[in-house]
Amino acid sequence: MMLKKYFTLLFLLVISIQAVQAQGIEFFHGSWAEAKAEAKKQNKPIFMDAFTTWCGPCKRMAANVFTKAEVGDYFNKNFVNYKLDMEKGDGPAVAKEFKVEFYPTYLFFTPDGELMHKAMGAKGPEDFIKDGQTAADPNSNLYGQVKRFKNGDRDPKFVESFLSKLGDLDQNMQKDVLDTYWKGKKMTDLLEPANWAIFRDHETDILSERYKYVFDNRKAFYDKFGKNDVDGSLINKAGPQMQTALQTGDEVLYNRVREVLLTSDKKEVKKFTANSEVLFKLVKKDYKNFNKLANAYVTEHIAGSAEDLNQLAWAVYQNTDDKESLSNAENWAKKSVELKKNYANTDTYASVLYKNK
């Protein structure tokens, strides 16, 4: 009798475990080629969870979202589901082919294995199901929107939506779409609200003719869209490009960014511009002007900031053996320690002292 009860309990336990497992997404087990063959056989699109073993958000999705009954109901009905570690087996080749750079990434393929949509990031069950619904809709998925654009759809609202979708997924394609969209348009078309929205939200090339036109004709854009919106757009695009100019020593890019930044009267932009001018002289090994600008920058912007003084002194330590520059760096590092002593500025001060012996 006890044995019968034991087997009954064991049977119920197995059934309950199977029921829990069946609630979530059921993943196909096999190679990528086998998963594509299965999708073709069932005439279903493929959902691929592109993950890595070290990705925390990937683990949370697997534990807290893929296991939900409503998620399983939708994905099991509509997709052949497949998990692939991007660092093992077929993973590296898939990651390279479909430009998987962030995790988790969700790839959706047609039954023939052609990419039709891409999404990223940890999210809740409702938003994740929306990703699946978008992927399954030929009018909304990335594949469908690429086809619409290639077939000549240039409606600004559609293009803006398409560019927004591309923003995090394929920046090279986003640039190509922008260049294609603007072909045949006049510069004055940028003053149309829909086109301004596309420029404001998606243009990144500050050396482009479009950017130059907006910058040179700011007054007309102020009158139409407001000074804050226009200046904010121009400066937000220029700021990140300064890092590229500093890394490469590109004078054309540097001068363009500087020209834009100098139009701002905001305190934080003025500080950023002054700092960039100082660092660019250091990069170009123009030590005479570097020291002149650096001392003015310290006096005007960072005399009371231990962190900023330390960063400037460290930049000198890392980039030059010039004696005047090192002597100035020694003073900045010393002042940083006096303001707020910590491991970082103590290390900088000691390093500069040693190098400046």
Legacy VTK file of the C-alpha trace (Angstrom):
# vtk DataFile Version 3.0
C-alpha trace
ASCII
DATASET POLYDATA
POINTS 357 float
0.000 0.000 0.000
2.843 2.368 0.934
4.647 1.464 -2.302
1.503 2.255 -4.310
1.222 5.658 -2.597
4.894 6.305 -3.309
4.475 5.624 -7.037
1.305 7.740 -7.107
3.124 10.680 -5.519
6.088 10.203 -7.855
3.752 10.123 -10.865
2.016 13.327 -9.731
5.377 15.011 -9.139
6.583 14.130 -12.649
3.314 15.372 -14.160
3.532 18.656 -12.216
7.154 19.198 -13.300
6.220 18.540 -16.922
3.301 20.966 -16.608
5.603 23.689 -15.249
8.119 23.052 -18.040
5.385 23.191 -20.659
4.307 26.628 -19.498
7.292 28.429 -20.985
9.049 28.538 -24.343
9.929 25.119 -25.720
13.320 25.332 -27.414
14.451 23.121 -30.283
17.611 21.133 -29.519
20.111 20.583 -32.290
22.441 22.478 -34.607
21.588 25.757 -36.301
21.255 23.923 -39.616
18.859 21.444 -38.011
16.804 24.274 -36.488
16.438 25.875 -39.929
15.436 22.532 -41.425
12.802 22.085 -38.703
11.429 25.582 -39.348
11.172 24.878 -43.059
9.443 21.575 -42.353
6.874 23.267 -40.080
6.714 26.402 -42.276
7.252 28.541 -39.176
9.593 31.472 -38.605
12.456 31.047 -36.145
13.020 32.870 -32.882
16.653 32.701 -31.761
17.780 33.686 -28.275
21.354 34.857 -28.930
23.027 34.724 -25.516
26.322 34.265 -23.689
26.951 32.389 -20.453
28.315 35.502 -18.710
25.365 37.774 -19.603
23.298 38.565 -16.489
20.247 39.948 -18.351
20.266 36.804 -20.530
19.988 34.666 -17.404
17.144 36.802 -16.036
15.236 36.480 -19.306
15.714 32.706 -19.277
14.576 32.393 -15.655
11.832 35.007 -15.425
10.390 35.627 -18.899
10.896 32.592 -21.141
9.249 30.482 -18.421
5.987 32.467 -18.337
2.878 30.670 -19.600
1.720 33.567 -21.780
5.165 33.867 -23.361
5.288 30.142 -24.046
1.771 30.164 -25.493
2.651 32.850 -28.023
6.150 31.736 -29.020
5.429 27.997 -29.146
2.452 28.605 -31.411
4.175 31.005 -33.785
7.875 30.109 -33.909
10.426 27.348 -33.892
12.397 28.523 -30.852
16.150 28.090 -30.651
18.850 29.107 -28.159
22.421 29.657 -29.330
25.481 30.575 -27.281
27.262 33.233 -29.335
30.669 32.035 -28.151
30.336 28.320 -28.933
29.653 26.108 -31.940
27.699 27.982 -34.614
27.485 31.046 -32.350
30.531 33.086 -33.463
29.620 32.720 -37.152
25.991 33.726 -36.477
27.108 36.690 -34.336
29.391 37.913 -37.117
26.871 37.426 -39.934
23.998 39.153 -38.139
26.064 41.741 -36.231
25.212 40.573 -32.731
27.174 42.888 -30.424
24.925 43.286 -27.365
23.255 40.696 -25.161
20.657 39.488 -25.011
19.812 39.839 -28.704
16.713 38.241 -30.213
16.934 37.249 -33.870
13.877 36.350 -35.907
14.173 34.506 -39.225
11.823 33.486 -42.023
11.241 29.719 -42.458
13.978 29.917 -45.125
16.470 31.292 -42.611
16.492 34.920 -43.790
16.726 37.543 -41.040
13.417 39.371 -40.700
13.742 41.163 -37.365
16.106 41.904 -34.519
15.495 43.102 -30.964
17.659 43.516 -27.885
17.702 43.848 -24.143
16.051 42.438 -21.046
12.335 43.208 -20.792
9.124 41.983 -19.241
6.800 39.329 -20.693
4.416 41.832 -22.296
7.142 43.750 -24.129
8.868 40.538 -25.158
5.647 39.213 -26.688
5.347 42.555 -28.523
8.794 41.890 -30.021
7.492 38.579 -31.316
4.347 40.204 -32.697
6.379 42.895 -34.450
8.663 40.242 -35.916
5.687 38.275 -37.230
4.097 41.328 -38.885
5.553 41.930 -42.382
4.485 45.579 -42.209
6.321 46.190 -38.944
9.342 43.913 -38.859
12.779 45.040 -39.962
12.764 42.808 -43.040
9.447 44.267 -44.199
10.562 47.835 -43.597
13.809 47.286 -45.512
11.744 46.006 -48.437
9.397 49.006 -48.233
12.319 51.395 -48.305
14.084 49.579 -51.147
10.821 49.654 -53.097
10.825 53.443 -52.879
8.674 54.353 -49.870
9.966 57.750 -48.733
7.065 58.852 -46.554
8.807 60.854 -43.773
6.786 59.249 -40.958
7.665 55.775 -42.217
11.334 56.710 -42.690
11.516 58.194 -39.178
10.031 54.998 -37.715
12.401 52.864 -39.799
15.442 54.878 -38.691
14.373 54.603 -35.043
14.231 50.839 -35.415
17.658 50.763 -37.044
19.264 53.024 -34.444
20.346 50.311 -32.019
20.329 47.448 -34.502
22.403 48.450 -37.527
24.020 51.879 -37.555
25.726 51.293 -40.923
22.357 50.603 -42.535
20.927 53.626 -40.734
23.553 55.851 -42.380
22.829 54.328 -45.804
19.095 54.910 -45.337
19.701 58.533 -44.337
21.949 59.181 -47.341
19.424 57.583 -49.693
16.512 59.484 -48.168
18.180 62.882 -48.586
19.169 62.279 -52.216
17.110 64.471 -54.514
15.915 66.681 -51.657
16.794 70.353 -51.425
18.513 71.724 -48.333
15.474 73.920 -47.691
13.444 70.709 -47.255
15.123 70.438 -43.852
12.800 73.214 -42.707
9.790 70.917 -43.119
8.814 69.560 -39.664
8.944 65.874 -40.675
12.387 66.283 -42.243
13.655 68.327 -39.313
12.602 65.481 -36.983
14.616 63.023 -39.081
17.678 65.297 -39.020
17.332 66.116 -35.323
16.881 62.555 -34.129
19.037 60.547 -36.528
21.723 62.611 -38.268
25.169 62.014 -36.737
27.667 63.171 -39.384
28.622 66.721 -38.444
30.766 67.035 -41.585
27.758 66.437 -43.832
26.339 69.169 -46.067
23.040 68.868 -44.193
24.663 69.614 -40.856
26.601 72.525 -42.349
23.412 73.944 -43.848
21.528 73.823 -40.542
24.485 75.319 -38.665
25.029 78.122 -41.186
21.298 78.927 -41.313
20.517 78.584 -37.617
18.371 81.714 -37.527
15.850 80.260 -39.994
15.678 77.049 -37.956
15.356 79.023 -34.684
12.348 80.829 -36.135
10.715 77.555 -37.133
11.632 75.127 -34.336
12.992 77.200 -31.449
16.555 77.994 -30.382
16.748 75.340 -27.660
15.696 72.523 -29.990
18.072 73.567 -32.770
21.110 74.310 -30.590
20.491 71.185 -28.547
20.496 69.065 -31.680
23.649 70.650 -33.120
25.623 70.440 -29.878
24.453 66.939 -28.976
25.718 65.727 -32.347
29.017 67.605 -32.065
29.993 66.650 -28.508
30.620 62.915 -29.059
32.623 63.694 -32.208
35.216 65.575 -30.141
36.371 62.279 -28.644
37.035 60.992 -32.157
38.960 64.162 -33.022
41.104 63.812 -29.890
41.811 60.144 -30.560
42.745 60.653 -34.209
44.177 64.169 -34.199
41.799 65.012 -37.071
42.060 68.801 -37.391
39.149 69.145 -39.825
36.802 67.335 -37.456
38.210 69.140 -34.417
37.772 72.573 -35.962
34.202 71.776 -37.014
33.245 70.512 -33.550
34.934 73.460 -31.858
33.129 75.921 -34.143
29.786 74.416 -33.135
30.553 74.233 -29.424
31.719 77.842 -29.274
28.197 78.991 -30.186
26.847 77.744 -26.852
26.577 79.980 -23.803
25.942 77.054 -21.444
28.515 76.789 -18.651
29.045 73.033 -19.009
29.551 73.319 -22.772
32.067 76.141 -22.309
34.007 73.969 -19.871
33.890 70.970 -22.228
35.086 73.141 -25.126
37.970 74.611 -23.129
39.020 71.158 -21.937
38.925 69.860 -25.510
41.085 72.751 -26.746
43.674 71.957 -24.081
43.751 68.229 -24.824
43.924 68.746 -28.592
47.057 70.880 -28.184
48.527 68.095 -26.063
47.653 65.484 -28.703
49.286 67.640 -31.412
52.381 68.158 -29.210
51.933 71.931 -29.334
53.259 72.330 -25.801
53.646 76.120 -25.831
49.954 76.658 -26.554
48.988 73.662 -24.438
50.501 75.179 -21.302
49.037 78.609 -22.007
45.520 77.228 -22.560
45.790 74.685 -19.738
46.637 77.281 -17.105
43.760 79.470 -18.278
41.432 76.444 -18.217
42.489 75.573 -14.674
41.947 79.138 -13.442
38.577 79.591 -15.118
36.985 76.157 -14.815
38.621 73.599 -12.494
40.714 75.321 -9.809
38.476 73.897 -7.087
37.951 70.392 -8.506
40.304 67.700 -7.225
39.010 65.231 -9.806
39.438 67.513 -12.831
42.906 68.655 -11.746
43.942 65.042 -11.294
42.645 64.059 -14.740
44.528 66.894 -16.432
47.764 66.068 -14.609
47.390 62.388 -15.511
46.836 63.242 -19.182
50.159 65.103 -19.178
51.930 62.230 -17.421
50.668 59.751 -19.999
51.356 61.811 -23.121
54.533 63.864 -22.844
58.048 64.295 -21.448
57.943 68.064 -21.990
59.427 69.671 -18.885
57.188 72.739 -18.714
54.099 70.572 -19.124
55.287 68.177 -16.417
56.019 71.062 -14.035
52.497 72.363 -14.522
51.114 68.855 -14.055
53.058 68.592 -10.810
51.351 71.742 -9.516
47.904 70.530 -10.607
48.387 67.117 -9.001
49.645 68.697 -5.774
46.634 71.015 -5.660
44.321 68.042 -6.280
45.794 66.197 -3.288
45.449 69.302 -1.116
41.785 69.665 -2.076
40.780 66.040 -1.534
43.419 63.377 -1.025
42.635 59.931 -2.421
44.419 56.976 -3.995
44.024 58.234 -7.577
45.490 61.712 -7.128
48.198 60.510 -4.743
49.293 58.020 -7.405
49.204 60.737 -10.085
51.251 63.130 -7.959
53.886 60.489 -7.230
54.044 59.451 -10.893
54.454 63.027 -12.146
57.107 63.796 -9.508
59.093 60.732 -10.566
58.834 61.553 -14.284
59.745 65.210 -13.722
62.944 64.518 -11.759
LINES 1 358
357 0 1 2 3 4 5 6 7 8 9 10 11 12 13 14 15 16 17 18 19 20 21 22 23 24 25 26 27 28 29 30 31 32 33 34 35 36 37 38 39 40 41 42 43 44 45 46 47 48 49 50 51 52 53 54 55 56 57 58 59 60 61 62 63 64 65 66 67 68 69 70 71 72 73 74 75 76 77 78 79 80 81 82 83 84 85 86 87 88 89 90 91 92 93 94 95 96 97 98 99 100 101 102 103 104 105 106 107 108 109 110 111 112 113 114 115 116 117 118 119 120 121 122 123 124 125 126 127 128 129 130 131 132 133 134 135 136 137 138 139 140 141 142 143 144 145 146 147 148 149 150 151 152 153 154 155 156 157 158 159 160 161 162 163 164 165 166 167 168 169 170 171 172 173 174 175 176 177 178 179 180 181 182 183 184 185 186 187 188 189 190 191 192 193 194 195 196 197 198 199 200 201 202 203 204 205 206 207 208 209 210 211 212 213 214 215 216 217 218 219 220 221 222 223 224 225 226 227 228 229 230 231 232 233 234 235 236 237 238 239 240 241 242 243 244 245 246 247 248 249 250 251 252 253 254 255 256 257 258 259 260 261 262 263 264 265 266 267 268 269 270 271 272 273 274 275 276 277 278 279 280 281 282 283 284 285 286 287 288 289 290 291 292 293 294 295 296 297 298 299 300 301 302 303 304 305 306 307 308 309 310 311 312 313 314 315 316 317 318 319 320 321 322 323 324 325 326 327 328 329 330 331 332 333 334 335 336 337 338 339 340 341 342 343 344 345 346 347 348 349 350 351 352 353 354 355 356
